[in-house]
Amino acid sequence: MYVEFGRLQTRDMLQHLWTSPTSNASVDVVQGSRSVEVRPICVTKGVTIVCISGEIVHSKSILAPIKYVLCVGHSLGKVCNRYLKS
């Protein structure tokens, strides 16, 4: 019963994501075997880390530079930026 309810909810959510006004948004909708991910296009882990570390440095007076940041995740076969800050 719960499995079927989950399938119905997933189907309804995917229909909404693909046909609603948000379907024109710059997002990827990725359906996995047991999950649905909605990710903004052109926002990578590297870009996110740069923004977060900038906020940390800006909001707190950190005297020592940040030497390293570990960011773990999966890329689903996409080539993504390797978290390097130039």
Residue frames as qw, qx, qy, qz and C-alpha x, y, z in Angstrom:
[[0.000, 0.884, 0.467, 0.000, 0.00, 0.00, 0.00],
 [0.277, -0.838, 0.090, 0.461, 2.72, 2.49, 0.96],
 [0.453, -0.174, 0.585, 0.650, 4.83, 1.59, -2.07],
 [0.259, 0.577, 0.658, 0.409, 1.95, 2.22, -4.46],
 [0.114, -0.942, -0.272, 0.161, 1.15, 5.52, -2.73],
 [0.404, -0.625, 0.307, 0.593, 4.79, 6.57, -3.12],
 [0.406, 0.141, 0.668, 0.608, 4.71, 5.72, -6.83],
 [0.116, 0.796, 0.555, 0.211, 1.55, 7.77, -7.33],
 [0.256, -0.903, -0.058, 0.341, 3.03, 10.72, -5.44],
 [0.458, -0.361, 0.479, 0.656, 6.21, 10.51, -7.52],
 [0.332, 0.423, 0.674, 0.506, 4.24, 10.42, -10.77],
 [0.020, -0.913, -0.406, -0.025, 2.15, 13.43, -9.72],
 [0.364, -0.781, 0.136, 0.488, 5.24, 15.38, -8.66],
 [0.447, -0.121, 0.584, 0.667, 7.04, 14.64, -11.94],
 [0.230, 0.658, 0.616, 0.368, 4.00, 15.69, -13.97],
 [0.165, -0.948, -0.207, 0.175, 3.88, 18.93, -12.00],
 [0.441, -0.601, 0.326, 0.582, 7.61, 19.58, -12.48],
 [0.399, 0.041, 0.662, 0.633, 7.48, 18.90, -16.22],
 [0.109, 0.597, 0.642, 0.468, 4.23, 20.74, -17.06],
 [0.238, -0.845, -0.373, 0.300, 3.88, 23.56, -14.54],
 [0.209, 0.969, -0.068, 0.108, 5.18, 27.11, -14.97],
 [0.470, -0.721, 0.486, 0.151, 8.38, 25.97, -13.25],
 [0.873, 0.195, 0.383, 0.232, 9.05, 23.71, -16.25],
 [0.479, 0.817, -0.007, 0.319, 10.64, 26.77, -17.90],
 [0.433, -0.851, 0.295, 0.021, 13.05, 27.19, -14.99],
 [0.470, 0.636, -0.608, 0.075, 16.73, 26.40, -15.45],
 [0.578, -0.412, 0.643, -0.288, 16.68, 23.10, -13.58],
 [0.414, 0.200, -0.860, -0.222, 17.41, 19.46, -14.31],
 [0.792, -0.224, 0.272, -0.499, 14.82, 16.96, -13.11],
 [0.330, 0.375, -0.865, -0.041, 16.59, 13.63, -12.62],
 [0.861, -0.238, 0.063, -0.445, 14.53, 10.56, -11.79],
 [0.048, 0.436, -0.892, 0.109, 16.47, 7.78, -10.07],
 [0.455, -0.150, -0.864, -0.158, 15.26, 4.33, -9.15],
 [0.425, -0.564, -0.663, 0.248, 14.22, 5.50, -5.67],
 [0.234, -0.594, -0.193, 0.745, 14.57, 9.28, -5.82],
 [0.376, 0.794, 0.324, 0.350, 13.85, 12.44, -7.78],
 [0.457, -0.413, -0.052, 0.786, 16.39, 15.26, -7.81],
 [0.280, 0.904, 0.260, 0.190, 15.75, 18.82, -8.94],
 [0.610, -0.383, 0.069, 0.691, 19.02, 20.63, -9.48],
 [0.221, 0.904, 0.001, -0.365, 19.66, 24.12, -10.78],
 [0.806, 0.452, 0.107, 0.366, 21.58, 24.19, -14.06],
 [0.417, 0.666, -0.211, 0.581, 25.07, 25.76, -13.95],
 [0.437, -0.721, 0.364, -0.396, 25.31, 25.50, -10.16],
 [0.783, 0.180, -0.576, 0.148, 28.00, 23.00, -9.29],
 [0.757, -0.544, -0.248, 0.264, 29.56, 21.91, -6.02],
 [0.582, 0.053, -0.028, 0.811, 32.57, 24.04, -6.91],
 [0.043, -0.554, -0.182, -0.811, 30.50, 27.21, -7.37],
 [0.630, -0.673, -0.304, -0.243, 28.64, 26.47, -4.15],
 [0.771, -0.334, -0.211, 0.499, 31.87, 25.96, -2.17],
 [0.360, 0.263, 0.024, 0.895, 33.26, 29.26, -3.45],
 [0.301, -0.633, -0.228, -0.676, 30.07, 31.06, -2.34],
 [0.758, -0.588, -0.282, -0.017, 29.96, 29.38, 1.07],
 [0.713, -0.175, -0.159, 0.661, 33.65, 29.95, 1.80],
 [0.176, 0.432, 0.091, 0.880, 33.27, 33.59, 0.72],
 [0.497, -0.685, -0.245, -0.473, 30.38, 34.03, 3.15],
 [0.812, -0.443, -0.256, 0.281, 32.38, 32.40, 5.97],
 [0.559, 0.044, -0.067, 0.825, 35.35, 34.67, 5.36],
 [0.036, -0.529, -0.189, -0.827, 33.12, 37.74, 4.99],
 [0.581, -0.660, -0.266, -0.395, 30.97, 37.13, 8.07],
 [0.790, -0.579, -0.009, 0.202, 33.76, 36.08, 10.46],
 [0.126, 0.892, -0.433, -0.012, 37.21, 37.51, 10.84],
 [0.974, -0.053, 0.119, 0.188, 39.22, 34.47, 9.87],
 [0.165, -0.857, 0.402, 0.278, 42.88, 35.30, 10.10],
 [0.382, -0.287, 0.811, 0.336, 44.28, 32.14, 8.49],
 [0.489, 0.288, -0.454, -0.687, 43.35, 31.33, 4.90],
 [0.894, 0.042, 0.327, -0.304, 41.19, 28.31, 4.16],
 [0.144, -0.516, 0.781, 0.320, 43.67, 25.70, 2.97],
 [0.155, 0.019, -0.921, -0.357, 41.35, 22.97, 1.87],
 [0.632, 0.070, 0.256, -0.729, 37.71, 22.06, 1.52],
 [0.120, 0.000, 0.980, 0.161, 36.36, 18.55, 1.07],
 [0.600, 0.242, 0.054, -0.761, 33.20, 18.32, -1.00],
 [0.197, -0.054, 0.971, 0.120, 31.79, 14.83, -1.59],
 [0.633, 0.389, 0.262, -0.616, 28.99, 13.85, -3.91],
 [0.607, 0.175, 0.714, 0.301, 28.14, 12.07, -7.12],
 [0.077, 0.449, -0.283, -0.844, 28.22, 13.57, -10.58],
 [0.712, 0.430, 0.484, -0.271, 25.95, 11.13, -12.48],
 [0.723, 0.274, 0.456, 0.441, 28.47, 10.92, -15.28],
 [0.238, 0.956, 0.106, 0.135, 28.67, 14.66, -15.83],
 [0.616, 0.170, -0.179, 0.748, 31.99, 16.39, -16.14],
 [0.264, -0.928, -0.251, -0.080, 31.93, 19.01, -13.45],
 [0.166, 0.817, -0.353, 0.424, 34.31, 21.63, -12.23],
 [0.777, -0.045, -0.544, 0.315, 36.89, 20.21, -9.87],
 [0.513, -0.810, -0.259, 0.115, 36.45, 22.74, -7.07],
 [0.614, -0.028, -0.010, 0.789, 39.48, 24.76, -8.00],
 [0.018, -0.952, -0.219, 0.213, 39.49, 28.42, -7.16],
 [0.663, 0.437, 0.061, 0.604, 41.67, 30.49, -9.43]]
